[in-house]
């Protein structure tokens, strides 16, 4: 009976997380000694909400682009100025930093031609709108932080233990092309003297995003390896995502490079296999982890998209490490433990 209650309690936690309920306090992060005006696209998403709240805590003025500006304003208790389109933002508005996080969820229906076009439109199309606004703006931002993903590197075959860093090339596959085109669209802002920094996110671990559904089988006692379990899982805690953005911002102020374009891997120093991730989560939530899930059903249902789950990449945050960024959660066990009961 106690075991059943425990499982149900864990299930309620993960369902609440999937709905965006709860999540603990946002840590105080210093972005800048001066109060800045910041435009955030994708502000109501999982990462976007954490970023906006951290910016508000640090005293900045935040503008949010949202398809539902009234709902977005309510979400942030009226403390954020919300617009429904880039055209609705007057060109005389002084924006000093743009953080472009908008993009439809990559995991979902099969990557049909229509689905691929929708993903491109939500990322590349919106990014071009942001760059077009920068072209019109009376006061150009000094920095554009643009989301990307480690999908840029394509897939890494099982058994390949080499680390991928920012100099590693893309591959001729859809997810790699999508990220490359996304970054190229953001790079268009450089011609207006804006420093462009592309952030290649790994799996973002936090209360929300993809983690609740990843934990669901574990909380139900059905956890275990997925496919071979040997595929690499490059991840990062959401607090380190926001901290990494603040680091990139401060670095741009300390080392200004107007018109320059750079990229950073937003992944934790410790990369784990999928099996190691499941084992760590099972230990923390005190569940078994012995139930294997074969890869072929995912291949059948998801097609090309299944590579995201069954192949993986071992990505190292070389640039952040070289610049001395201090990860709050460098290891997966510590990161997951911080979320238990959130």
Residue frames as qw, qx, qy, qz and C-alpha x, y, z in Angstrom:
[[0.000, 0.885, 0.466, 0.000, 0.00, 0.00, 0.00],
 [0.317, -0.789, 0.106, 0.515, 2.80, 2.40, 0.94],
 [0.421, -0.126, 0.599, 0.670, 4.54, 1.65, -2.37],
 [0.223, 0.618, 0.664, 0.358, 1.37, 2.43, -4.33],
 [0.137, -0.936, -0.255, 0.201, 0.86, 5.73, -2.50],
 [0.412, -0.584, 0.322, 0.620, 4.49, 6.65, -3.16],
 [0.380, 0.170, 0.668, 0.617, 4.10, 5.94, -6.87],
 [0.090, 0.801, 0.560, 0.194, 0.91, 7.99, -7.08],
 [0.274, -0.870, -0.052, 0.407, 2.59, 10.87, -5.28],
 [0.403, -0.344, 0.498, 0.686, 5.46, 10.79, -7.74],
 [0.287, 0.449, 0.706, 0.466, 3.01, 10.62, -10.62],
 [0.028, -0.919, -0.384, 0.083, 1.18, 13.70, -9.35],
 [0.355, -0.692, 0.210, 0.592, 4.51, 15.54, -9.18],
 [0.362, -0.081, 0.639, 0.673, 5.38, 14.71, -12.77],
 [0.174, 0.673, 0.658, 0.288, 1.90, 15.59, -14.09],
 [0.157, -0.921, -0.193, 0.298, 2.07, 18.95, -12.30],
 [0.381, -0.507, 0.404, 0.659, 5.51, 19.54, -13.81],
 [0.345, 0.261, 0.715, 0.549, 4.24, 18.72, -17.29],
 [0.041, 0.832, 0.524, 0.174, 1.49, 21.31, -16.84],
 [0.295, 0.534, -0.123, 0.783, 3.99, 23.91, -15.63],
 [0.552, -0.759, -0.140, -0.316, 2.70, 23.95, -12.04],
 [0.745, -0.628, 0.127, 0.183, 5.15, 24.58, -9.25],
 [0.759, 0.533, -0.112, 0.358, 8.89, 24.52, -9.71],
 [0.691, -0.386, -0.161, 0.590, 10.73, 26.08, -6.84],
 [0.066, -0.920, -0.019, 0.385, 12.33, 29.52, -6.52],
 [0.674, 0.663, -0.036, 0.323, 14.34, 31.03, -9.35],
 [0.684, -0.370, -0.103, 0.619, 17.90, 31.60, -8.13],
 [0.040, 0.955, -0.008, -0.294, 19.14, 35.19, -8.09],
 [0.752, 0.163, 0.314, 0.557, 21.40, 35.63, -11.11],
 [0.080, -0.778, 0.065, 0.620, 23.33, 38.79, -11.99],
 [0.686, 0.563, 0.368, 0.278, 23.15, 39.68, -15.67],
 [0.370, 0.574, 0.069, 0.727, 24.37, 43.25, -15.60],
 [0.300, -0.294, -0.438, 0.795, 25.20, 46.04, -13.18],
 [0.193, 0.143, -0.085, -0.967, 22.93, 48.34, -15.18],
 [0.544, 0.407, 0.611, -0.407, 19.20, 48.09, -15.78],
 [0.035, -0.170, 0.697, 0.696, 18.67, 47.00, -19.39],
 [0.700, 0.305, 0.121, -0.634, 15.69, 46.64, -21.73],
 [0.197, -0.215, 0.936, 0.196, 15.43, 43.05, -22.92],
 [0.729, 0.197, -0.196, -0.625, 13.22, 41.44, -25.56],
 [0.323, -0.183, 0.926, -0.067, 12.49, 37.73, -24.99],
 [0.682, 0.131, -0.410, -0.592, 10.76, 35.59, -27.60],
 [0.697, -0.075, -0.713, 0.001, 9.40, 32.27, -26.39],
 [0.097, -0.443, 0.495, -0.741, 8.96, 33.93, -22.99],
 [0.750, -0.241, 0.200, -0.582, 6.09, 31.67, -21.92],
 [0.840, 0.190, -0.508, -0.027, 7.97, 28.46, -22.68],
 [0.863, -0.402, -0.230, 0.204, 9.79, 26.33, -20.12],
 [0.625, -0.032, -0.084, 0.775, 13.19, 28.05, -20.42],
 [0.075, 0.563, 0.196, 0.800, 11.63, 31.41, -21.24],
 [0.541, -0.754, -0.259, -0.269, 9.69, 31.59, -17.98],
 [0.776, -0.417, -0.123, 0.457, 12.81, 30.87, -15.94],
 [0.484, 0.202, 0.100, 0.846, 14.74, 33.51, -17.88],
 [0.121, -0.691, -0.253, -0.666, 12.08, 36.22, -17.58],
 [0.648, -0.727, -0.221, -0.053, 11.71, 35.73, -13.84],
 [0.738, -0.259, -0.036, 0.623, 15.49, 35.88, -13.40],
 [0.301, 0.408, 0.183, 0.842, 15.67, 39.08, -15.44],
 [0.347, -0.765, -0.258, -0.477, 12.90, 40.66, -13.37],
 [0.758, -0.578, -0.177, 0.245, 14.65, 39.65, -10.15],
 [0.631, -0.101, 0.072, 0.766, 17.79, 41.35, -11.43],
 [0.031, -0.680, -0.210, 0.702, 15.87, 44.56, -12.09],
 [0.152, -0.093, 0.584, 0.792, 15.63, 44.61, -15.89],
 [0.539, 0.399, 0.133, -0.730, 12.78, 45.82, -18.09],
 [0.332, -0.011, 0.911, 0.243, 11.39, 42.90, -20.08],
 [0.589, 0.342, -0.172, -0.712, 9.44, 42.86, -23.33],
 [0.485, -0.026, 0.874, -0.001, 7.92, 39.53, -24.35],
 [0.434, 0.218, -0.528, -0.696, 6.84, 38.36, -27.79],
 [0.308, 0.106, 0.912, -0.249, 3.86, 36.02, -27.48],
 [0.138, -0.271, -0.734, -0.608, 1.03, 34.88, -29.73],
 [0.414, -0.705, -0.556, -0.151, -1.22, 35.49, -26.70],
 [0.265, 0.428, -0.311, 0.806, 0.08, 38.74, -25.20],
 [0.526, -0.559, 0.050, -0.639, -2.76, 39.15, -22.68],
 [0.944, -0.280, -0.174, -0.028, -2.20, 35.66, -21.26],
 [0.703, 0.228, -0.306, 0.601, 1.55, 36.26, -21.17],
 [0.051, -0.574, 0.218, -0.788, 1.04, 39.50, -19.25],
 [0.763, -0.493, 0.003, -0.418, -1.09, 37.66, -16.68],
 [0.925, -0.013, -0.299, 0.233, 1.52, 34.91, -16.38],
 [0.549, 0.148, -0.299, 0.766, 4.10, 37.47, -15.26],
 [0.266, -0.677, -0.528, 0.438, 1.68, 39.45, -13.06],
 [0.207, 0.949, 0.230, 0.067, 1.68, 42.45, -15.39],
 [0.456, -0.741, 0.254, 0.422, 5.40, 43.06, -14.88],
 [0.459, -0.093, 0.638, 0.611, 6.30, 42.33, -18.51],
 [0.392, 0.570, -0.068, -0.719, 5.37, 44.39, -21.59],
 [0.561, 0.102, 0.807, 0.154, 3.92, 41.92, -24.10],
 [0.387, 0.496, -0.298, -0.718, 3.47, 42.21, -27.86],
 [0.845, 0.212, 0.440, -0.217, 1.79, 39.80, -30.26],
 [0.802, 0.482, 0.175, 0.306, 4.17, 40.32, -33.20],
 [0.559, -0.197, 0.077, 0.802, 7.44, 42.02, -34.07],
 [0.127, 0.517, 0.388, 0.752, 5.46, 44.51, -36.17],
 [0.409, -0.811, -0.377, -0.182, 3.65, 45.59, -32.99],
 [0.627, -0.538, -0.079, 0.558, 6.94, 46.63, -31.38],
 [0.259, 0.964, 0.021, -0.054, 7.67, 50.25, -32.44],
 [0.785, 0.368, -0.150, 0.476, 11.13, 50.67, -34.03],
 [0.035, 0.743, -0.283, 0.605, 11.90, 53.53, -31.64],
 [0.829, -0.541, 0.008, -0.138, 11.65, 51.13, -28.66],
 [0.111, 0.732, -0.651, 0.167, 15.06, 50.89, -27.06],
 [0.984, -0.165, 0.026, -0.061, 16.01, 47.20, -26.79],
 [0.070, -0.805, 0.589, 0.017, 19.56, 46.48, -25.66],
 [0.165, -0.257, 0.952, 0.039, 19.52, 42.67, -25.55],
 [0.778, 0.110, -0.219, -0.579, 17.39, 40.21, -27.52],
 [0.303, -0.222, 0.921, -0.107, 17.00, 36.61, -26.35],
 [0.651, 0.212, -0.367, -0.629, 15.35, 34.54, -29.08],
 [0.298, -0.170, 0.911, -0.227, 13.98, 31.29, -27.64],
 [0.713, 0.287, 0.181, -0.614, 10.88, 30.80, -29.79],
 [0.298, 0.309, -0.836, -0.342, 10.35, 27.51, -31.59],
 [0.856, -0.135, -0.139, -0.480, 7.80, 24.71, -31.80],
 [0.691, -0.421, 0.577, -0.107, 8.51, 21.56, -29.78],
 [0.255, 0.510, -0.744, -0.349, 10.83, 19.33, -31.81],
 [0.040, 0.024, 0.997, -0.059, 9.51, 16.02, -30.44],
 [0.536, 0.303, 0.316, -0.722, 6.02, 15.27, -31.65],
 [0.837, 0.436, 0.228, -0.238, 4.36, 14.05, -34.83],
 [0.797, 0.076, 0.383, 0.461, 6.48, 12.35, -37.48],
 [0.129, -0.591, 0.247, 0.757, 8.70, 14.66, -39.50],
 [0.561, 0.593, 0.549, 0.178, 6.56, 14.80, -42.61],
 [0.383, 0.354, 0.219, 0.825, 7.28, 17.49, -45.17],
 [0.239, -0.783, -0.279, -0.502, 4.55, 19.65, -43.59],
 [0.703, -0.674, -0.152, 0.168, 5.88, 19.08, -40.07],
 [0.672, -0.083, 0.078, 0.732, 9.44, 19.97, -41.14],
 [0.163, 0.555, 0.249, 0.777, 8.18, 23.16, -42.74],
 [0.462, -0.810, -0.252, -0.258, 6.29, 24.08, -39.55],
 [0.752, -0.493, -0.057, 0.434, 9.45, 23.56, -37.47],
 [0.510, 0.179, 0.175, 0.823, 11.47, 25.69, -39.88],
 [0.066, -0.714, -0.308, -0.625, 8.84, 28.42, -39.85],
 [0.590, -0.774, -0.225, -0.039, 8.68, 28.53, -36.04],
 [0.694, -0.470, 0.091, 0.538, 12.44, 28.91, -35.76],
 [0.466, 0.042, 0.355, 0.810, 13.96, 30.32, -38.92],
 [0.036, 0.682, 0.488, 0.544, 10.93, 32.36, -39.97],
 [0.416, -0.871, -0.258, 0.043, 10.52, 33.97, -36.55],
 [0.621, -0.434, 0.111, 0.643, 14.26, 34.64, -36.27],
 [0.350, 0.313, 0.402, 0.786, 14.18, 36.46, -39.62],
 [0.179, -0.839, -0.398, -0.325, 11.33, 38.61, -38.27],
 [0.575, -0.731, -0.087, 0.358, 13.50, 39.50, -35.26],
 [0.548, -0.143, 0.291, 0.771, 16.43, 40.41, -37.52],
 [0.157, 0.599, 0.469, 0.630, 14.11, 42.49, -39.75],
 [0.345, -0.895, -0.280, -0.038, 12.98, 44.41, -36.65],
 [0.615, -0.518, 0.099, 0.587, 16.62, 45.01, -35.68],
 [0.435, 0.250, 0.406, 0.764, 17.20, 46.40, -39.17],
 [0.070, -0.757, -0.403, -0.510, 14.36, 48.90, -38.60],
 [0.552, -0.693, -0.360, 0.293, 15.21, 49.73, -35.00],
 [0.095, 0.950, -0.109, 0.277, 16.40, 53.25, -34.20],
 [0.283, -0.709, 0.613, -0.204, 18.67, 51.86, -31.45],
 [0.760, 0.225, -0.600, -0.108, 20.36, 48.55, -32.26],
 [0.853, -0.514, 0.078, -0.053, 20.77, 45.94, -29.50],
 [0.010, 0.750, -0.661, -0.023, 24.35, 45.18, -28.57],
 [0.150, -0.236, 0.959, -0.052, 23.62, 41.45, -28.16],
 [0.799, 0.041, -0.227, -0.555, 21.42, 38.74, -29.65],
 [0.299, -0.255, 0.903, -0.175, 21.34, 35.47, -27.71],
 [0.692, 0.200, -0.339, -0.605, 19.78, 32.96, -30.08],
 [0.769, -0.180, 0.573, -0.218, 18.62, 29.48, -29.16],
 [0.582, 0.401, -0.646, -0.289, 19.88, 26.49, -31.11],
 [0.900, -0.284, 0.233, -0.235, 20.41, 22.86, -30.13],
 [0.366, -0.498, 0.757, 0.211, 23.04, 20.14, -30.09],
 [0.765, 0.428, 0.480, -0.044, 21.06, 18.60, -32.92],
 [0.263, 0.878, -0.305, -0.259, 23.41, 20.85, -34.93],
 [0.159, -0.558, 0.803, 0.137, 25.95, 18.01, -34.74],
 [0.676, 0.151, -0.593, -0.410, 23.62, 15.39, -36.15],
 [0.918, -0.334, 0.013, -0.212, 23.84, 11.92, -34.61],
 [0.012, -0.640, 0.758, -0.120, 26.66, 10.01, -32.97],
 [0.789, 0.043, -0.567, -0.232, 26.71, 6.28, -33.51],
 [0.832, -0.526, 0.097, -0.148, 26.61, 3.89, -30.56],
 [0.910, -0.116, 0.051, 0.395, 30.11, 3.11, -29.34],
 [0.432, 0.585, -0.035, 0.686, 31.63, 6.42, -30.46],
 [0.541, -0.660, -0.364, 0.372, 33.05, 7.98, -27.29],
 [0.400, 0.178, 0.057, 0.897, 34.61, 11.07, -28.85],
 [0.049, -0.671, -0.443, 0.593, 33.46, 14.43, -27.51],
 [0.315, 0.656, 0.426, 0.538, 31.85, 17.00, -29.78],
 [0.254, -0.524, -0.233, 0.779, 32.74, 20.64, -29.20],
 [0.294, 0.783, 0.190, -0.514, 31.82, 23.91, -30.87],
 [0.093, 0.588, -0.588, -0.548, 34.24, 23.24, -33.75],
 [0.407, 0.091, 0.904, 0.098, 32.58, 19.93, -34.67],
 [0.172, 0.064, -0.496, -0.849, 30.81, 20.05, -38.06],
 [0.684, 0.170, 0.291, -0.647, 27.11, 19.57, -38.82],
 [0.347, 0.003, 0.910, 0.227, 25.79, 16.56, -40.75],
 [0.296, 0.017, -0.489, -0.820, 23.49, 16.29, -43.79],
 [0.182, -0.413, -0.891, 0.052, 20.41, 15.29, -41.74],
 [0.141, -0.759, -0.431, -0.467, 17.25, 17.27, -41.00],
 [0.522, -0.798, -0.244, 0.175, 17.88, 18.15, -37.34],
 [0.578, -0.290, 0.143, 0.749, 21.39, 19.35, -38.19],
 [0.220, 0.407, 0.434, 0.773, 20.15, 21.38, -41.17],
 [0.278, -0.823, -0.448, -0.211, 17.40, 22.92, -39.01],
 [0.551, -0.713, -0.093, 0.424, 19.86, 24.15, -36.38],
 [0.509, -0.072, 0.304, 0.802, 22.38, 25.34, -38.98],
 [0.086, 0.574, 0.475, 0.661, 19.73, 27.35, -40.85],
 [0.409, -0.836, -0.365, 0.023, 18.43, 28.73, -37.55],
 [0.566, -0.548, 0.048, 0.614, 21.90, 29.98, -36.61],
 [0.383, 0.178, 0.416, 0.805, 22.45, 31.40, -40.08],
 [0.090, -0.777, -0.476, -0.402, 19.20, 33.37, -39.81],
 [0.491, -0.815, -0.175, 0.255, 20.31, 34.81, -36.45],
 [0.610, -0.207, 0.212, 0.735, 23.69, 35.69, -37.96],
 [0.262, 0.663, 0.413, 0.566, 21.90, 38.20, -40.18],
 [0.312, -0.928, -0.200, 0.034, 21.81, 40.58, -37.20],
 [0.682, -0.355, 0.116, 0.629, 25.61, 40.87, -37.29],
 [0.408, 0.437, 0.335, 0.728, 25.47, 43.18, -40.31],
 [0.192, -0.854, -0.216, -0.432, 23.81, 45.77, -38.04],
 [0.132, 0.600, -0.527, 0.587, 26.65, 45.67, -35.52],
 [0.784, -0.434, 0.152, -0.418, 24.92, 43.24, -33.16],
 [0.001, 0.418, -0.902, 0.107, 27.03, 40.60, -31.43],
 [0.842, -0.031, -0.249, -0.477, 25.33, 37.26, -32.08],
 [0.138, -0.361, 0.890, -0.242, 25.74, 34.30, -29.72],
 [0.759, -0.039, -0.465, -0.455, 24.08, 30.99, -30.60],
 [0.427, -0.383, 0.694, -0.434, 23.29, 28.70, -27.66],
 [0.603, 0.117, -0.730, -0.299, 23.29, 24.99, -28.57],
 [0.606, -0.370, 0.417, -0.567, 21.09, 23.48, -25.86],
 [0.212, 0.055, -0.976, 0.000, 21.25, 19.89, -24.74],
 [0.453, -0.537, -0.688, -0.181, 18.32, 18.30, -22.91],
 [0.104, -0.479, 0.298, -0.819, 17.23, 20.96, -20.41],
 [0.476, -0.288, -0.807, 0.198, 16.53, 19.36, -17.03],
 [0.113, -0.105, 0.344, -0.926, 14.02, 21.07, -14.76],
 [0.289, 0.405, 0.762, -0.414, 10.45, 21.08, -13.55],
 [0.525, 0.704, 0.098, -0.468, 8.83, 21.24, -16.97],
 [0.247, 0.607, -0.648, -0.388, 10.05, 20.66, -20.50],
 [0.716, 0.194, -0.620, -0.253, 10.78, 17.07, -21.54],
 [0.078, 0.320, -0.847, 0.417, 11.84, 15.76, -18.13],
 [0.606, -0.063, 0.470, -0.638, 8.39, 14.96, -16.66],
 [0.890, 0.271, -0.109, -0.351, 7.58, 12.56, -19.49],
 [0.521, 0.468, -0.695, 0.164, 11.05, 11.03, -19.27],
 [0.125, -0.290, 0.766, -0.560, 10.51, 10.38, -15.56],
 [0.743, -0.077, 0.013, -0.665, 7.01, 8.96, -15.95],
 [0.870, 0.069, -0.477, -0.103, 8.01, 5.32, -16.60],
 [0.380, 0.265, -0.684, 0.563, 10.57, 5.50, -13.79],
 [0.332, -0.214, 0.427, -0.813, 8.02, 6.82, -11.29],
 [0.850, -0.011, -0.076, -0.521, 5.66, 4.03, -12.34],
 [0.677, -0.376, 0.632, -0.016, 8.37, 1.45, -11.67],
 [0.848, 0.433, 0.300, 0.054, 8.83, 0.74, -15.38],
 [0.103, 0.908, -0.356, -0.196, 12.17, 2.48, -15.91],
 [0.830, -0.129, 0.447, 0.307, 15.15, 1.00, -17.67],
 [0.273, -0.319, 0.503, 0.755, 17.25, 1.31, -20.78],
 [0.584, 0.669, 0.179, -0.424, 15.77, 2.68, -23.98],
 [0.713, 0.624, -0.318, -0.037, 17.05, 0.84, -27.03],
 [0.745, 0.224, -0.488, 0.396, 20.66, -0.10, -26.31],
 [0.553, -0.807, -0.167, 0.120, 20.84, 2.35, -23.39],
 [0.698, -0.216, 0.126, 0.671, 24.38, 3.20, -24.57],
 [0.304, 0.705, 0.275, 0.578, 23.39, 6.34, -26.47],
 [0.339, -0.044, -0.316, 0.885, 24.83, 9.54, -25.06],
 [0.156, -0.840, -0.506, -0.116, 22.55, 12.00, -23.28],
 [0.345, 0.139, -0.146, 0.917, 23.93, 15.53, -23.15],
 [0.295, -0.772, -0.557, -0.081, 21.88, 17.57, -20.68],
 [0.222, 0.252, -0.280, 0.899, 21.95, 20.79, -18.63],
 [0.145, -0.566, -0.684, 0.437, 20.00, 22.01, -15.61],
 [0.144, 0.829, 0.413, 0.347, 17.66, 24.91, -16.37],
 [0.366, -0.896, -0.016, 0.250, 19.37, 27.07, -13.72],
 [0.545, -0.359, 0.433, 0.621, 22.66, 26.62, -15.58],
 [0.389, 0.560, 0.539, 0.495, 20.94, 27.54, -18.85],
 [0.075, -0.963, -0.221, -0.136, 19.88, 30.88, -17.37],
 [0.536, -0.728, 0.215, 0.369, 23.24, 31.28, -15.66],
 [0.623, 0.032, 0.497, 0.603, 24.98, 30.53, -18.95],
 [0.252, 0.789, 0.396, 0.396, 22.96, 33.24, -20.68],
 [0.302, -0.950, -0.005, 0.077, 23.99, 35.71, -17.99],
 [0.659, -0.413, 0.378, 0.502, 27.60, 34.61, -18.48],
 [0.524, 0.388, 0.489, 0.580, 27.41, 35.15, -22.26],
 [0.002, -0.940, -0.270, -0.210, 25.84, 38.59, -21.64],
 [0.459, -0.841, 0.159, 0.240, 28.57, 39.64, -19.18],
 [0.682, -0.137, 0.459, 0.553, 31.25, 38.26, -21.49],
 [0.404, 0.658, 0.423, 0.474, 29.88, 40.35, -24.37],
 [0.163, -0.981, -0.071, -0.079, 30.10, 43.47, -22.19],
 [0.592, -0.667, 0.327, 0.313, 33.63, 42.67, -21.02],
 [0.412, -0.212, 0.664, 0.586, 34.84, 41.63, -24.49],
 [0.521, 0.647, 0.241, -0.502, 32.69, 43.55, -26.99],
 [0.315, -0.114, 0.740, 0.583, 32.83, 42.28, -30.57],
 [0.495, 0.525, 0.192, -0.665, 30.21, 44.20, -32.58],
 [0.656, 0.515, -0.338, -0.436, 29.12, 42.18, -35.59],
 [0.070, 0.373, -0.925, 0.021, 30.78, 38.97, -34.41],
 [0.854, -0.098, -0.218, -0.463, 29.03, 35.59, -34.45],
 [0.020, 0.401, -0.877, 0.264, 29.80, 32.84, -31.92],
 [0.803, -0.207, -0.415, -0.375, 28.37, 29.58, -30.62],
 [0.162, -0.421, 0.764, -0.461, 28.45, 27.83, -27.23],
 [0.544, -0.179, -0.807, -0.145, 27.36, 24.36, -26.18],
 [0.464, -0.425, 0.324, -0.706, 24.91, 24.61, -23.29],
 [0.872, -0.113, -0.468, -0.088, 25.51, 21.17, -21.79],
 [0.651, -0.716, 0.237, -0.087, 26.75, 20.01, -18.39],
 [0.051, 0.677, -0.733, -0.054, 30.35, 18.81, -17.99],
 [0.378, -0.119, 0.911, -0.111, 29.12, 15.29, -17.15],
 [0.623, 0.195, -0.424, -0.628, 27.61, 13.49, -20.11],
 [0.512, -0.129, 0.801, -0.281, 25.83, 10.21, -19.32],
 [0.134, -0.071, -0.875, -0.459, 24.34, 7.37, -21.29],
 [0.568, -0.320, -0.276, -0.706, 20.59, 6.91, -21.36],
 [0.764, -0.265, -0.586, 0.056, 20.92, 3.86, -19.09],
 [0.421, -0.041, -0.471, 0.774, 23.00, 5.84, -16.58],
 [0.245, -0.248, -0.003, -0.937, 20.38, 8.59, -16.57],
 [0.718, -0.326, -0.421, -0.448, 17.60, 6.09, -15.84],
 [0.710, -0.179, -0.580, 0.359, 19.64, 4.45, -13.08],
 [0.201, 0.094, -0.339, 0.914, 20.38, 7.82, -11.44],
 [0.444, -0.279, -0.122, -0.843, 16.72, 8.87, -11.55],
 [0.774, -0.274, -0.538, -0.191, 15.61, 5.49, -10.20],
 [0.544, -0.084, -0.571, 0.609, 18.01, 5.80, -7.24],
 [0.018, -0.137, 0.212, -0.967, 16.82, 9.31, -6.39],
 [0.605, -0.172, -0.096, -0.772, 13.12, 8.44, -6.61],
 [0.366, -0.219, 0.854, -0.298, 13.71, 4.98, -5.10],
 [0.833, 0.333, 0.076, -0.436, 12.26, 3.04, -7.98],
 [0.777, -0.073, 0.558, 0.281, 13.47, -0.04, -9.85],
 [0.345, 0.740, -0.326, -0.476, 15.21, 0.36, -13.21],
 [0.431, -0.215, 0.858, 0.177, 15.19, -2.97, -14.99],
 [0.615, 0.536, 0.552, -0.173, 12.48, -2.74, -17.66],
 [0.285, -0.214, 0.515, 0.779, 14.07, -2.43, -21.14],
 [0.526, 0.678, 0.272, -0.435, 12.20, -0.65, -23.92],
 [0.667, 0.132, 0.531, 0.505, 13.15, -1.85, -27.42],
 [0.063, -0.448, 0.189, 0.871, 14.03, 0.75, -30.00],
 [0.121, 0.168, 0.788, 0.580, 12.11, -0.67, -32.95],
 [0.040, 0.738, 0.671, -0.064, 8.64, 0.59, -31.86],
 [0.104, -0.781, -0.035, 0.615, 10.05, 4.12, -31.69],
 [0.184, -0.234, 0.635, 0.713, 11.61, 3.69, -35.13],
 [0.112, 0.432, 0.844, 0.297, 8.24, 2.52, -36.42],
 [0.048, -0.828, -0.524, 0.193, 6.23, 5.36, -34.87],
 [0.152, -0.871, 0.022, 0.467, 8.66, 8.28, -35.12],
 [0.743, 0.618, 0.071, 0.246, 10.80, 7.41, -38.13],
 [0.527, 0.518, -0.221, 0.636, 13.78, 9.75, -38.56],
 [0.314, -0.755, 0.146, -0.556, 12.82, 11.60, -35.35],
 [0.915, -0.393, -0.088, -0.009, 13.64, 8.51, -33.27],
 [0.688, 0.347, -0.287, 0.569, 17.35, 9.27, -33.76],
 [0.146, -0.699, 0.230, -0.661, 16.94, 11.99, -31.13],
 [0.759, -0.480, 0.229, -0.374, 16.13, 9.29, -28.56],
 [0.990, -0.040, 0.128, 0.046, 18.12, 6.29, -29.78],
 [0.736, 0.453, -0.122, 0.488, 21.40, 7.76, -31.07],
 [0.481, -0.840, -0.091, 0.235, 22.32, 10.88, -29.08],
 [0.499, 0.698, -0.225, 0.463, 25.49, 12.95, -28.94],
 [0.691, -0.474, -0.237, 0.492, 28.34, 13.36, -26.46],
 [0.249, 0.804, 0.095, 0.531, 28.67, 17.14, -26.38],
 [0.589, -0.322, -0.327, 0.665, 31.17, 19.07, -24.26],
 [0.010, -0.972, -0.237, -0.001, 30.69, 22.73, -23.13],
 [0.734, 0.064, -0.029, 0.675, 34.23, 23.65, -24.14],
 [0.179, 0.594, 0.058, 0.782, 33.71, 27.39, -24.57],
 [0.528, -0.756, -0.091, -0.376, 31.89, 27.90, -21.29],
 [0.874, -0.390, -0.066, 0.282, 34.54, 25.85, -19.48],
 [0.627, 0.274, 0.004, 0.730, 37.38, 27.74, -21.14],
 [0.024, -0.647, -0.036, -0.762, 35.86, 31.03, -19.99],
 [0.132, 0.126, -0.712, 0.678, 35.53, 29.80, -16.41],
 [0.591, -0.329, -0.191, -0.711, 31.76, 29.41, -16.19],
 [0.114, -0.170, 0.872, -0.445, 30.88, 27.72, -12.87],
 [0.514, -0.243, -0.677, -0.467, 28.12, 25.14, -13.32],
 [0.521, -0.377, 0.372, -0.669, 25.68, 24.99, -10.45],
 [0.878, -0.035, 0.408, -0.247, 24.83, 21.38, -11.35],
 [0.190, 0.606, -0.700, -0.328, 27.75, 19.68, -13.12],
 [0.002, 0.106, -0.994, -0.028, 26.52, 16.12, -12.42],
 [0.455, -0.264, -0.603, -0.599, 23.24, 14.39, -13.26],
 [0.477, -0.393, -0.750, 0.236, 22.64, 12.97, -9.76],
 [0.173, -0.308, -0.333, 0.874, 22.95, 16.41, -8.17],
 [0.215, -0.014, -0.321, -0.922, 20.74, 17.97, -10.87],
 [0.500, -0.320, -0.710, -0.379, 17.95, 15.42, -10.49],
 [0.417, -0.368, -0.678, 0.479, 18.11, 15.51, -6.69],
 [0.033, -0.139, -0.148, 0.979, 17.52, 19.27, -6.82],
 [0.405, -0.097, -0.411, -0.811, 14.19, 18.63, -8.55],
 [0.372, -0.274, -0.886, 0.047, 12.80, 15.93, -6.29],
 [0.199, -0.613, -0.642, 0.416, 9.68, 17.27, -4.60],
 [0.076, -0.104, 0.134, 0.983, 9.83, 20.54, -6.56]]
